[in-house]
Amino acid sequence: MKKITVNCPTCQKPVDYVPENEYRPFCSERCQMIDLGAWAEESYKIPVTPTAEDLEHIMDELDEQSGSEDGKQQSIGYRWQ
């Protein structure tokens, strides 16, 4: 079986990608935990342009949260359209 070497996603150190490396593709538990922390802090994001349907859904949720049945924002006087 051919040995595959990859770079650790966190520190870029070369790592043997083999079953014996319990932290693969990371070089160590430390690098694995750094990456997990970045996910937990939502540091990794995929940029998305919202569609009209997404915006409509968000507006509906805001209406529900405000407790307003007619779509008026009581605190600032806006009407969602």
Backbone torsions as a table, in degrees:
resi	resn	phi	psi	omega
1	MET	NA	132.7	-178.9
2	LYS	-76.5	134.3	178.6
3	LYS	-80.6	130.9	179.1
4	ILE	-106.2	133.4	176.5
5	THR	-115.6	131.1	177.7
6	VAL	-125.6	166.1	173.9
7	ASN	-91.3	136.9	175.8
8	CYS	-58.3	129.3	-179.2
9	PRO	-61.4	-23.8	-176.9
10	THR	-90.3	-51.6	-174.3
11	CYS	-111.4	-4.2	178.2
12	GLN	69.6	11.5	176.8
13	LYS	-70.6	139.6	177.6
14	PRO	-62.6	135.2	-177.1
15	VAL	-133.5	135.6	174.0
16	ASP	-75.7	122.5	-179.2
17	TYR	-89.8	81.5	-177.1
18	VAL	-131.3	155.1	-179.9
19	PRO	-57.0	-26.9	-179.5
20	GLU	-68.7	-21.8	178.3
21	ASN	-85.8	99.2	-176.1
22	GLU	-67.7	-14.7	-178.7
23	TYR	-101.8	3.3	-175.8
24	ARG	-53.0	140.7	6.3
25	PRO	-84.0	8.4	-179.3
26	PHE	-86.6	159.9	-179.4
27	CYS	-84.4	-22.2	-174.9
28	SER	-157.0	169.5	175.8
29	GLU	-63.7	-36.2	179.7
30	ARG	-57.8	-50.0	-179.8
31	CYS	-64.7	-35.9	177.8
32	GLN	-63.5	-42.1	-179.7
33	MET	-70.5	-34.8	175.6
34	ILE	-60.6	-45.0	179.3
35	ASP	-64.6	-43.0	178.5
36	LEU	-61.0	-40.7	177.7
37	GLY	-62.6	-37.7	178.0
38	ALA	-64.2	-39.7	176.5
39	TRP	-64.8	-43.3	-178.4
40	ALA	-63.6	-34.0	178.5
41	GLU	-84.3	2.7	-178.6
42	GLU	58.7	38.1	176.8
43	SER	-72.9	-26.9	178.9
44	TYR	-92.2	119.9	-179.6
45	LYS	-136.9	147.1	175.2
46	ILE	-104.2	119.0	-178.5
47	PRO	-66.3	132.9	-178.1
48	VAL	-136.0	137.5	172.9
49	THR	-94.4	119.1	-177.6
50	PRO	-66.8	144.2	176.5
51	THR	-87.3	170.1	176.7
52	ALA	-60.1	-36.9	178.8
53	GLU	-65.1	-40.5	177.0
54	ASP	-61.2	-46.3	-178.9
55	LEU	-63.6	-39.1	178.0
56	GLU	-63.3	-41.4	178.8
57	HIS	-63.0	-42.8	178.7
58	ILE	-62.6	-43.7	179.7
59	MET	-62.9	-40.6	177.4
60	ASP	-61.8	-42.4	178.6
61	GLU	-63.9	-39.6	177.7
62	LEU	-64.3	-40.1	176.5
63	ASP	-60.5	-43.4	-179.8
64	GLU	-64.9	-40.7	-179.7
65	GLN	-67.4	-31.2	-178.6
66	SER	-76.3	-16.1	-179.5
67	GLY	77.3	11.5	-178.7
68	SER	-96.1	123.7	-178.6
69	GLU	-84.7	-24.1	-177.2
70	ASP	-96.1	5.7	176.4
71	GLY	87.1	-1.0	179.8
72	LYS	-85.7	137.4	173.8
73	GLN	-86.4	109.0	-174.9
74	GLN	-63.6	-36.9	-172.7
75	SER	-76.1	-29.9	-176.0
76	ILE	-126.3	-2.1	171.9
77	GLY	80.3	14.8	178.3
78	TYR	-86.1	152.6	173.6
79	ARG	-118.6	126.0	178.4
80	TRP	-74.2	135.6	179.3
81	GLN	-119.1	NA	NA
